[in-house]
Amino acid sequence: MKDLKIAVIGYGYWGPNLVRNFTNLENSTVSHVVDESPDRLEKVKKLYPDIDITCSLNQILENTDIDCIAIATPISTHYDIAKKALEHNKHVLVEKPMTNSVKHAKELIELSKKVNKVLMVDHTYLYTGAIQKIKELIDNDSLGEIQYIDSTRINLGLFQSDVNVLWDLAAHDISICTFLLKEDPISVQAIGSSHTESNFEDIAYLTLHYNSNKIVHVNCSWISPVKIRHMLIGGEKKMILFNDLETTEKVKIYDTQYQATKSSNEKKILADYRIGDIHTPKISMREGLSWLAEDFVNSILNNSTPISNYKIGLQVVKILEASQQSIKNNGVEIFLENN
Ligand SMILES: NC(=O)c1ccc[n+]([C@@H]2O[C@H](COP(=O)([O-])OP(=O)(O)OC[C@H]3O[C@@H](n4cnc5c(N)ncnc54)[C@H](O)[C@@H]3O)[C@@H](O)[C@H]2O)c1
């Protein structure tokens, strides 16, 4: 079978990971890398002498030998590049989040349907051994009904020049919650503040409300002295701590439950706790991006729907856009339209 030819656009922090993973994959070849910075292109040439480099996106779009475009440029550029790529009949893998507005995300989806090309978003976490294991535990009801997800994603992070910290970091948590939970949130609240002239919030807190009694809370910061990547998932039967900074024991399952009953005079809540074993399941250590790259290629070759499909991509953008509206209105609750 002929290899799919992929051009990677953007070779900054994340682009090199796309180039490495697609290069290592069967059935795909990275034929070109595009970056507007000649310095970045020099780095490609040193590592991969066989890959063609160029500053010109148009040259890539006009090249009919290229089947796919993988976009790893800043978020504000995603829509424009993805639109041009689809219009030139290329399959598209775009970095998270898909676009910086719901309107643009919907436009890209419609265009991909019209030209019958794959449009996929790189929500890498969905392909990690940890999230796959947690999904399995939720789906086979090992945890019971999920009551909350509480995520902390903070560090001294790279300030993005075109979006706030939620668009950068909470995009991961929202994609994970969309993937794990069988229900979409009905409303969104967020607060945050900026400490730079850019006015993009560098610290922010996001809450998602659901029709059932679930609640999701995400704490994101680029200005924390310590790096924390903790996600607590509370089920009626068991609870999980996913610590992404652990090398091997990333997922710990706590056999912990509580029963809360009202006392006979109905004034006090009596809580009965059961603290059981802590179990660490074996999880796949395969790099998530490697499996994501394979899913992208397979979805093109087999005409299948990838795990990180455009519906998840759109849901992430919807929640981020609502969070931005909420922040601008001092944390007011924003209701989501469910279509
Ligand atoms: N999936 C993940 O886990 C993950 C992790 C980090 C970043 N990302 C995403 O990757 C994207 C890029 O982030 P980054 O941190 O690598 O950014 P970056 O600023 O480090 O790199 C962007 C690169 O794109 C180039 N560029 C900018 N505009 C361009 C254009 N119009 N045409 C060609 N080249 C252009 C820049 O010169 C730069 O080399 C963002 O969408 C970000 O959210 C995803």
The ligand as an SDF file (V2000), in Angstrom:
LIG
                    3D

 44 48  0  0  0  0  0  0  0  0999 V2000
   -1.7540   17.8850   22.0720 N   0  0  0  0  0  0  0  0  0  0  0  0
   -0.9970   18.3890   23.0230 C   0  0  0  0  0  0  0  0  0  0  0  0
   -0.7950   17.7950   24.0830 O   0  0  0  0  0  0  0  0  0  0  0  0
   -0.3590   19.7350   22.7950 C   0  0  0  0  0  0  0  0  0  0  0  0
    0.7200   20.1630   23.5680 C   0  0  0  0  0  0  0  0  0  0  0  0
    1.2770   21.4170   23.3050 C   0  0  0  0  0  0  0  0  0  0  0  0
    0.7380   22.2300   22.3190 C   0  0  0  0  0  0  0  0  0  0  0  0
   -0.3270   21.7790   21.6030 N   0  0  0  0  0  0  0  0  0  0  0  0
   -0.9440   22.6310   20.5690 C   0  0  0  0  0  0  0  0  0  0  0  0
   -0.0580   22.7580   19.4740 O   0  0  0  0  0  0  0  0  0  0  0  0
   -0.2440   24.0180   18.8370 C   0  0  0  0  0  0  0  0  0  0  0  0
    1.1100   24.7210   18.7410 C   0  0  0  0  0  0  0  0  0  0  0  0
    1.5840   24.9270   20.0450 O   0  0  0  0  0  0  0  0  0  0  0  0
    3.1510   25.0800   20.3190 P   0  0  0  0  0  0  0  0  0  0  0  0
    3.2820   25.1400   21.8070 O   0  0  0  0  0  0  0  0  0  0  0  0
    3.9230   24.0720   19.5470 O   0  0  0  0  0  0  0  0  0  0  0  0
    3.4120   26.5210   19.7070 O   0  0  0  0  0  0  0  0  0  0  0  0
    4.8180   27.1800   19.3100 P   0  0  0  0  0  0  0  0  0  0  0  0
    4.6090   28.6440   19.3130 O   0  0  0  0  0  0  0  0  0  0  0  0
    5.9240   26.5830   20.1150 O   0  0  0  0  0  0  0  0  0  0  0  0
    5.0400   26.6770   17.8060 O   0  0  0  0  0  0  0  0  0  0  0  0
    4.2800   27.1430   16.7300 C   0  0  0  0  0  0  0  0  0  0  0  0
    5.1400   27.0940   15.4730 C   0  0  0  0  0  0  0  0  0  0  0  0
    4.3090   27.4400   14.3610 O   0  0  0  0  0  0  0  0  0  0  0  0
    5.0040   28.3840   13.5350 C   0  0  0  0  0  0  0  0  0  0  0  0
    3.9650   29.1870   12.8690 N   0  0  0  0  0  0  0  0  0  0  0  0
    3.1430   30.1210   13.4300 C   0  0  0  0  0  0  0  0  0  0  0  0
    2.2440   30.5710   12.5330 N   0  0  0  0  0  0  0  0  0  0  0  0
    2.5160   29.9050   11.3730 C   0  0  0  0  0  0  0  0  0  0  0  0
    1.9420   29.9140   10.0780 C   0  0  0  0  0  0  0  0  0  0  0  0
    0.8740   30.6840    9.8020 N   0  0  0  0  0  0  0  0  0  0  0  0
    2.4750   29.0980    9.1240 N   0  0  0  0  0  0  0  0  0  0  0  0
    3.5380   28.3060    9.3980 C   0  0  0  0  0  0  0  0  0  0  0  0
    4.1320   28.2580   10.6210 N   0  0  0  0  0  0  0  0  0  0  0  0
    3.6170   29.0250   11.5900 C   0  0  0  0  0  0  0  0  0  0  0  0
    5.8870   29.1880   14.4780 C   0  0  0  0  0  0  0  0  0  0  0  0
    6.9960   29.7400   13.7970 O   0  0  0  0  0  0  0  0  0  0  0  0
    6.3010   28.0950   15.4860 C   0  0  0  0  0  0  0  0  0  0  0  0
    7.4850   27.4420   15.0920 O   0  0  0  0  0  0  0  0  0  0  0  0
   -1.2950   24.7680   19.6800 C   0  0  0  0  0  0  0  0  0  0  0  0
   -2.5410   24.5760   19.0920 O   0  0  0  0  0  0  0  0  0  0  0  0
   -1.2410   24.0560   21.0210 C   0  0  0  0  0  0  0  0  0  0  0  0
   -2.4830   24.1180   21.7180 O   0  0  0  0  0  0  0  0  0  0  0  0
   -0.8730   20.5670   21.8130 C   0  0  0  0  0  0  0  0  0  0  0  0
  1  2  1  0
  2  3  2  0
  2  4  1  0
  4  5  1  0
  4 44  2  0
  5  6  2  0
  6  7  1  0
  7  8  2  0
  8  9  1  0
  8 44  1  0
  9 10  1  0
  9 42  1  0
 10 11  1  0
 11 12  1  0
 11 40  1  0
 12 13  1  0
 13 14  1  0
 14 15  2  0
 14 16  1  0
 14 17  1  0
 17 18  1  0
 18 19  2  0
 18 20  1  0
 18 21  1  0
 21 22  1  0
 22 23  1  0
 23 24  1  0
 23 38  1  0
 24 25  1  0
 25 26  1  0
 25 36  1  0
 26 27  1  0
 26 35  1  0
 27 28  2  0
 28 29  1  0
 29 30  1  0
 29 35  2  0
 30 31  1  0
 30 32  2  0
 32 33  1  0
 33 34  2  0
 34 35  1  0
 36 37  1  0
 36 38  1  0
 38 39  1  0
 40 41  1  0
 40 42  1  0
 42 43  1  0
M  CHG  2   8   1  16  -1
M  END
$$$$
